[in-house]
Amino acid sequence: MMKIELKRVHVDQVIRFFRKGSILGGTIQSGSLGIEVQVDVESDESRDKIARLVHVAQESCFTHGALANPVPVETTLRLNGQPLELR
């Protein structure tokens, strides 16, 4: 565990999404165009400690990891207890 004294931390995050195609036409697609994160810190700690803190926070975040390094998504569907094929 890192022992770092922080006076104030403010995080702004912007995620840009897109959607294209048609639901009725079966061509709908959606996704993200990117994520921007701005971290503002007030602290008497060294610049190196603060940079290390944010780096460790990013690298240990499951959501950050899944978005930055996409993984396969597998979906199964059951209707009334019976398998149903996705279309």
Residue frames as a rotation matrix with the C-alpha (Angstrom) as fourth column:
MET 1
0.579 0.815 0.000 0.00
0.815 -0.579 0.000 0.00
0.000 0.000 -1.000 0.00
MET 2
-0.361 -0.666 0.653 1.21
0.641 -0.686 -0.345 3.50
0.677 0.294 0.674 -0.82
LYS 3
0.220 0.377 -0.899 1.13
0.901 -0.432 0.040 6.08
-0.373 -0.819 -0.435 1.95
ILE 4
-0.701 -0.354 0.619 0.62
0.615 -0.740 0.272 9.41
0.362 0.571 0.737 0.23
GLU 5
-0.325 0.571 -0.754 -0.98
0.584 -0.506 -0.635 12.51
-0.744 -0.647 -0.169 1.71
LEU 6
-0.579 0.255 0.774 -3.41
0.697 -0.338 0.632 14.22
0.423 0.906 0.018 -0.63
LYS 7
-0.861 0.313 -0.402 -5.10
0.015 -0.772 -0.635 17.56
-0.509 -0.553 0.660 0.00
ARG 8
0.197 0.923 -0.330 -7.49
-0.501 -0.195 -0.843 17.41
-0.843 0.331 0.424 -2.94
VAL 9
-0.854 -0.341 0.393 -8.11
0.153 0.558 0.816 15.20
-0.498 0.757 -0.424 -5.95
HIS 10
0.172 0.894 -0.414 -10.47
-0.480 -0.291 -0.828 16.01
-0.860 0.341 0.379 -8.82
VAL 11
-0.742 -0.364 0.562 -11.04
0.237 0.642 0.729 13.69
-0.627 0.674 -0.391 -11.79
ASP 12
0.160 0.741 -0.652 -12.79
-0.719 -0.366 -0.591 14.64
-0.677 0.563 0.474 -15.03
GLN 13
-0.675 -0.312 0.668 -13.54
0.155 0.825 0.543 11.87
-0.721 0.471 -0.509 -17.49
VAL 14
0.088 0.661 -0.745 -14.99
-0.825 -0.371 -0.426 12.16
-0.558 0.652 0.513 -20.97
ILE 15
-0.553 -0.159 0.818 -16.01
0.243 0.908 0.340 9.13
-0.797 0.387 -0.464 -23.02
ARG 16
-0.346 0.407 -0.845 -17.00
-0.855 -0.507 0.106 9.66
-0.386 0.760 0.523 -26.65
PHE 17
-0.325 0.357 0.876 -19.51
0.174 0.933 -0.316 7.11
-0.930 0.050 -0.365 -27.98
PHE 18
-0.693 0.231 -0.682 -20.92
-0.715 -0.339 0.611 6.43
-0.090 0.912 0.401 -31.42
ARG 19
-0.193 0.652 0.733 -23.93
0.163 0.758 -0.631 4.59
-0.968 -0.003 -0.253 -32.81
LYS 20
-0.518 0.042 -0.855 -24.53
-0.801 -0.376 0.466 3.90
-0.302 0.926 0.228 -36.48
GLY 21
-0.962 0.183 -0.205 -26.72
0.040 0.830 0.557 1.72
0.272 0.527 -0.805 -38.63
SER 22
-0.241 0.965 0.104 -30.31
-0.807 -0.258 0.532 0.61
0.540 0.045 0.841 -38.21
ILE 23
-0.583 0.168 0.795 -32.03
-0.563 0.623 -0.544 -1.54
-0.587 -0.764 -0.268 -35.60
LEU 24
0.478 0.871 0.114 -34.75
-0.462 0.360 -0.811 -2.49
-0.747 0.335 0.574 -38.07
GLY 25
0.676 -0.272 -0.685 -32.20
-0.674 0.148 -0.724 -3.17
0.299 0.951 -0.083 -40.80
GLY 26
0.960 -0.278 -0.038 -30.06
0.264 0.849 0.458 -5.29
-0.095 -0.450 0.888 -38.49
THR 27
0.330 -0.881 0.339 -26.96
0.577 -0.096 -0.811 -3.14
0.747 0.463 0.477 -39.03
ILE 28
0.897 0.081 0.435 -26.81
-0.237 -0.742 0.626 -1.34
0.374 -0.665 -0.647 -35.65
GLN 29
0.130 -0.901 -0.414 -23.33
0.769 0.355 -0.531 -0.83
0.626 -0.249 0.739 -34.21
SER 30
0.890 0.060 0.451 -22.16
-0.196 -0.844 0.499 1.13
0.411 -0.532 -0.740 -31.20
GLY 31
0.343 -0.829 -0.442 -18.88
0.864 0.463 -0.197 1.68
0.368 -0.314 0.875 -29.44
SER 32
0.719 -0.214 -0.661 -16.47
0.314 -0.748 0.584 4.16
-0.620 -0.628 -0.471 -27.96
LEU 33
0.813 -0.448 0.372 -14.21
0.219 -0.357 -0.908 6.55
0.540 0.820 -0.192 -29.84
GLY 34
-0.279 -0.959 -0.039 -11.94
0.361 -0.067 -0.930 7.08
0.890 -0.274 0.365 -26.86
ILE 35
0.727 0.401 -0.558 -11.65
0.646 -0.124 0.753 8.07
0.233 -0.908 -0.349 -23.23
GLU 36
-0.130 -0.735 0.666 -9.98
0.096 -0.677 -0.729 11.16
0.987 -0.031 0.159 -21.82
VAL 37
0.639 0.247 -0.728 -9.15
0.722 0.135 0.679 11.36
0.266 -0.960 -0.092 -18.11
GLN 38
-0.029 -0.624 0.781 -7.82
-0.061 -0.779 -0.624 14.48
0.998 -0.066 -0.015 -16.39
VAL 39
0.481 0.077 -0.873 -6.59
0.811 0.340 0.476 14.14
0.334 -0.937 0.101 -12.80
ASP 40
0.141 -0.397 0.907 -5.90
-0.215 -0.907 -0.363 17.29
0.966 -0.144 -0.213 -10.76
VAL 41
0.424 -0.108 -0.899 -4.08
0.784 0.541 0.304 16.73
0.454 -0.834 0.314 -7.46
GLU 42
0.420 -0.374 0.827 -3.12
-0.537 -0.837 -0.105 19.08
0.731 -0.400 -0.553 -4.65
SER 43
0.915 -0.217 -0.340 -0.41
0.387 0.709 0.589 17.59
0.113 -0.671 0.733 -2.44
ASP 44
0.632 -0.772 0.065 2.95
-0.742 -0.580 0.336 18.32
-0.221 -0.261 -0.940 -0.87
GLU 45
0.512 -0.419 0.749 4.20
0.207 0.907 0.366 14.92
-0.833 -0.032 0.552 -2.05
SER 46
-0.507 -0.800 -0.320 6.84
-0.206 -0.248 0.947 14.68
-0.837 0.546 -0.039 -4.79
ARG 47
0.055 0.461 -0.886 5.90
-0.972 -0.178 -0.153 14.72
-0.229 0.870 0.438 -8.46
ASP 48
-0.662 -0.397 -0.635 7.29
-0.566 0.821 0.078 11.18
0.491 0.411 -0.768 -8.78
LYS 49
-0.924 0.346 0.160 5.06
0.089 0.604 -0.792 9.85
-0.371 -0.718 -0.589 -5.97
ILE 50
-0.099 0.943 -0.318 1.92
-0.456 -0.327 -0.828 11.41
-0.884 0.063 0.462 -7.47
ALA 51
-0.061 0.014 -0.998 2.73
-0.990 0.129 0.063 10.15
0.129 0.992 0.006 -10.96
ARG 52
-0.900 -0.314 -0.303 3.36
-0.268 0.946 -0.183 6.66
0.344 -0.083 -0.935 -9.53
LEU 53
-0.682 0.707 0.185 0.07
-0.090 0.171 -0.981 6.78
-0.725 -0.686 -0.053 -7.59
VAL 54
0.190 0.786 -0.588 -1.99
-0.771 -0.252 -0.585 7.56
-0.608 0.564 0.558 -10.71
HIS 55
-0.322 -0.381 -0.867 -0.09
-0.849 0.522 0.086 4.96
0.419 0.764 -0.491 -12.73
VAL 56
-0.998 -0.053 0.018 -0.76
-0.055 0.862 -0.505 2.26
0.011 -0.505 -0.863 -10.11
ALA 57
-0.353 0.936 -0.003 -4.43
-0.302 -0.117 -0.946 3.31
-0.885 -0.333 0.324 -9.89
GLN 58
0.174 0.391 -0.904 -4.85
-0.972 -0.081 -0.222 2.94
-0.160 0.917 0.366 -13.66
GLU 59
-0.473 -0.492 -0.731 -3.00
-0.675 0.736 -0.059 -0.36
0.567 0.465 -0.680 -13.89
SER 60
-0.994 0.104 0.044 -4.95
0.044 0.716 -0.697 -1.92
-0.104 -0.691 -0.716 -11.00
CYS 61
-0.318 0.930 -0.183 -8.40
-0.655 -0.355 -0.668 -0.85
-0.686 -0.093 0.722 -12.27
PHE 62
-0.454 0.204 0.867 -10.35
0.420 0.907 0.007 -3.72
-0.786 0.368 -0.497 -13.86
THR 63
0.645 0.764 0.020 -12.53
0.414 -0.327 -0.850 -1.37
-0.642 0.557 -0.527 -15.92
HIS 64
0.446 -0.579 -0.682 -9.53
-0.706 -0.696 0.130 0.56
-0.551 0.423 -0.719 -17.24
GLY 65
-0.571 -0.730 0.375 -7.85
-0.386 0.642 0.663 -2.70
-0.725 0.234 -0.648 -18.18
ALA 66
-0.145 0.602 0.785 -10.91
0.616 0.676 -0.405 -4.07
-0.775 0.425 -0.469 -19.98
LEU 67
0.839 0.491 -0.234 -11.38
0.167 -0.642 -0.748 -0.87
-0.517 0.589 -0.621 -21.98
ALA 68
0.342 -0.797 -0.498 -7.70
-0.798 -0.526 0.294 -0.27
-0.496 0.297 -0.816 -22.77
ASN 69
-0.803 -0.579 -0.143 -7.09
-0.583 0.710 0.396 -3.94
-0.128 0.401 -0.907 -23.67
PRO 70
0.102 0.984 -0.146 -10.36
-0.994 0.106 0.020 -5.27
0.035 0.143 0.989 -25.09
VAL 71
-0.812 -0.255 0.526 -11.25
-0.347 0.934 -0.084 -8.86
-0.470 -0.251 -0.847 -24.35
PRO 72
-0.783 0.573 -0.243 -13.68
0.027 0.421 0.907 -11.23
0.622 0.703 -0.345 -26.08
VAL 73
-0.550 0.721 0.421 -17.30
-0.759 -0.221 -0.613 -10.97
-0.349 -0.657 0.669 -24.92
GLU 74
-0.898 0.282 -0.339 -19.37
0.079 0.859 0.506 -14.15
0.434 0.428 -0.793 -24.95
THR 75
-0.508 0.812 0.287 -23.16
-0.831 -0.374 -0.412 -13.94
-0.228 -0.448 0.865 -24.58
THR 76
-0.911 0.376 -0.169 -25.54
0.303 0.889 0.345 -16.86
0.280 0.263 -0.923 -24.17
LEU 77
-0.562 0.801 0.204 -29.31
-0.806 -0.587 0.084 -16.52
0.187 -0.117 0.975 -24.15
ARG 78
-0.900 0.410 -0.148 -31.97
0.430 0.889 -0.158 -18.68
0.067 -0.206 -0.976 -22.54
LEU 79
-0.525 0.832 0.178 -35.72
-0.739 -0.549 0.390 -18.23
0.423 0.073 0.903 -22.91
ASN 80
0.534 0.780 0.327 -37.89
-0.827 0.403 0.392 -20.04
0.174 -0.480 0.860 -20.38
GLY 81
0.401 -0.477 0.782 -34.91
-0.482 0.617 0.622 -22.21
-0.779 -0.626 0.018 -19.46
GLN 82
0.626 -0.137 0.768 -34.14
0.597 0.718 -0.359 -23.23
-0.502 0.683 0.531 -23.03
PRO 83
-0.460 -0.861 -0.217 -31.18
0.431 -0.430 0.793 -22.05
-0.776 0.272 0.569 -25.13
LEU 84
0.765 0.639 0.079 -32.04
0.417 -0.398 -0.817 -19.42
-0.490 0.658 -0.571 -27.72
GLU 85
-0.106 -0.828 0.551 -29.75
0.989 -0.029 0.146 -18.44
-0.105 0.561 0.821 -30.60
LEU 86
0.019 -0.005 -1.000 -28.81
0.165 -0.986 0.008 -14.77
-0.986 -0.165 -0.018 -30.81
ARG 87
0.296 0.110 0.949 -29.49
0.947 0.099 -0.306 -13.15
-0.128 0.989 -0.074 -34.17
